[in-house]
Amino acid sequence: MNQKTVLNDICQEKVFEKVFHTYVKDLKRYLYYKYKDLESAEDILQDTFIKLWNNCHKVVFEKVKSYLYTIANNAFLDVKKHEKVVREHQKKIPKNPSNSESPEFVFIEKEYLIKVESAINALPEKQKIVFTLSRYENKKYREIAEMLDISIKTVEKRMQQAILSVKEKIGRKI
């Protein structure tokens, strides 16, 4: 190796230090301008010089400035692309208001649902079937009557009895 090659070999520690001190301030300003955040700019700056060191044997000394700015800009674009993906994903997440309820409310709600379920399970079988088909499967009285081969009036009567029984057991409207 001749003297000029050694002076331009980025893998040489002294040459790398020279490159670092030559470009670090301008590259930091460039990244700060892009990010508007000093901490993010410094993180990318550090990563950029680490990539230069890891790929020093591939980088020609005359093109080191271009290499540094390309790496820094690509890192910036990657961060922005990631932020966009996160925003799009957050838009798709359904807002669940029950997550913001107090623990006391959640407990009371669970307790109430257990009472309702218990009251429904305690119904006579014929009332329970009509109630379940109507309230949980959203069947109309006519559909229930056809399914069970009974009259609509019988469905209405069983439903009325079921509602009264459940109300009586839980002490609330349903």
Secondary structure, DSSP 8 states (H G I E B T S, - for coil): --HHHHHT-TTSHHHHHHHHHHHHHHHHHHHHHHHS-HHHHHHHHHHHHHHHHHTTTTS-GGGHHHHHHHHHHHHHHHHHHHHHHHHHHHHHS---GGGGS-HHHHHHHHHHHHHHHHHHHTS-HHHHHHHHHHHTS---HHHHHHHHT--HHHHHHHHHHHHHHHHHHHSS--
